[in-house]
Amino acid sequence: MVTFTLALLLLIGFGYLLLRGVITPRIPLSFLGTVAIFALLFPQGNDRIAWMLAQVFGGGLMLGAIFMATDYVTSPVTKLGQIVYAVG
């Protein structure tokens, strides 16, 4: 329950930053999408979907994707550069 609440609060913060125009969704969605694909390809256990959801909605991953990866100093400014940065 705590993880769900934390993920929900992080998503609310993400929505707020998007609405205010502070960040674009390119880096966080590329970052989370890459983790989701790798979690589906290499699951730990029998249930691929449950493993992927546990990895994507973990608080630390979302915190890094939404708030740390979109930092102005470290993130690229071009659209392609942001996607390559997030996937890498």
N, C-alpha and C positions, 0 to 999 in steps of 0.2 A: 504494500500500500504506500509505503514511503517513497519507493522508486517511482511509482505512478504519479504521486503528487509532485515530486521534484521535476519529473519530465513535463508535466502539465504546466508548472510554473515557468520552466525554461521555454516552452513553446509560447506562452503568453508574452514573455520578454522578447522572444524572436519576432512575434507578430507586431509588438509595439515598435521595435527598431525598424521593421520593414515599413510600417505605416508612417513613421516619422521621416523616412528616407535616409536614415543613418547608415544602413547597410543594404546590400542587394542579396537576393537569395542564392546567387550562384555558388559561392564558396560553401556555405553550410549544406546545401542540398547535394552538391557534388561529393562533399566529404562523407555525409551520411549515406548517400547512395553507394559509394565505393565500399564502405564497411558492410552495408546490407548485402551486396553482391558476394563479397568474400565470406561473410557469415553463412550465406546459403550454400556456397561452394564447399566450404570446409566446416561442417557442423561438428559440435562436440555432443554426441548423443544421437538418439534416433529421430527426434523431431526438429527438422530443419527450420520451420517457421518459428517455433518457440525460441530456438537459439538465436535466430536473426533478430526477433523482436527484443529479446533480452539484451542483445548487444547494442542495437540502435537506440533503444529508449533508456539505456543506462545514463545516469546523470553526468558522469565524467565525460563521456563521449559527446553528449549534446552541449555541455558547457564549453568544451574545446572547439566544437564545430561552430557554435553560434557566436561566442564572445571572444575566444582567443584567436581563432583563425581569421576573423574579419578585422583584426587590429590594423589600423591605418599604416603603421610603420612597417609591418612585416608582409602585408598582402599586396599582390600585384594590382595594377590599375587597369590593365586591358582585360577584355572578356575572356579571351582564350587563355591568357596567363592565369586568371583566377581559377579556371577549371583545371588546368594542369597542376597548379599549386595545390588545390583541394584533393585531387585524385592522388597526387604524390604523397 
